[in-house]
């Protein structure tokens, strides 16, 4: 079973940037960045903070999968 198929998992993450709606986070273990809904992150996080990004629901797991697929496709199309 891959990490994307797990019921609940966490990834080490680093907050890169915050906007009004989204956060840009870097996932060192995957060497990848993705946008994440800001309201799903602790409000105390600041740019540069490291934290564990917990993926616990099908909705957030699908968001992570879709973002990673977009990143992979954009890399392949370069």
C-alpha positions as CSV (number, residue, x, y, z in Angstrom):
1,X,0.0,0.0,0.0
2,X,1.4,3.4,-0.9
3,X,1.3,6.5,1.3
4,X,-1.5,7.9,-0.8
5,X,-3.7,4.9,-0.1
6,X,-3.4,5.0,3.6
7,X,-6.4,5.9,5.8
8,X,-4.3,8.4,7.8
9,X,-0.8,9.6,7.3
10,X,1.4,12.6,8.0
11,X,4.1,14.2,5.9
12,X,6.9,16.5,7.1
13,X,6.2,19.9,5.6
14,X,7.7,23.4,5.6
15,X,5.5,26.5,5.2
16,X,6.9,28.6,2.4
17,X,4.4,31.3,1.9
18,X,0.9,32.3,3.0
19,X,-1.8,34.1,0.9
20,X,-5.3,35.1,1.8
21,X,-6.7,31.7,0.9
22,X,-3.8,29.3,0.4
23,X,-0.5,28.2,1.8
24,X,2.5,27.1,-0.3
25,X,4.1,24.2,1.5
26,X,7.2,22.2,0.7
27,X,7.3,18.5,1.3
28,X,11.0,17.6,1.7
29,X,10.4,13.8,1.7
30,X,8.8,14.1,-1.8
31,X,11.0,17.0,-2.9
32,X,7.8,18.7,-4.0
33,X,5.7,21.8,-3.2
34,X,1.9,22.2,-3.3
35,X,-0.8,24.7,-2.5
36,X,-3.0,23.9,0.5
37,X,-6.1,25.6,1.8
38,X,-4.9,28.0,4.5
39,X,-7.9,27.2,6.8
40,X,-6.7,23.6,7.1
41,X,-3.5,24.7,8.7
42,X,-2.9,25.9,12.3
43,X,-3.3,29.7,12.4
44,X,0.0,30.1,14.4
45,X,2.2,28.9,11.5
46,X,4.5,31.4,9.9
47,X,6.7,31.2,6.8
48,X,9.7,29.0,7.4
49,X,7.9,26.9,10.1
50,X,8.2,23.1,9.9
51,X,5.3,20.9,10.8
52,X,3.6,17.6,10.2
53,X,0.9,17.8,7.6
54,X,-1.7,15.3,8.5
55,X,-3.9,13.8,5.8
56,X,-6.9,12.2,7.5
57,X,-9.9,12.4,5.2
58,X,-10.6,11.2,1.6
59,X,-11.2,14.9,0.6
60,X,-7.7,16.1,1.7
61,X,-6.1,12.9,0.4
62,X,-7.7,13.6,-3.0
63,X,-6.4,17.2,-2.8
64,X,-2.9,16.0,-2.2
65,X,-3.1,13.4,-5.0
66,X,-4.5,16.0,-7.5
67,X,-1.8,18.5,-6.7
68,X,1.0,16.0,-7.0
69,X,-0.5,14.7,-10.3
70,X,-0.5,18.3,-11.7
71,X,3.1,18.8,-10.6
72,X,4.2,15.6,-12.2
73,X,2.3,16.4,-15.5
74,X,3.8,19.9,-15.6
75,X,7.3,18.5,-15.2
76,X,6.7,15.9,-17.9
77,X,5.4,18.5,-20.3
78,X,8.6,20.7,-19.9
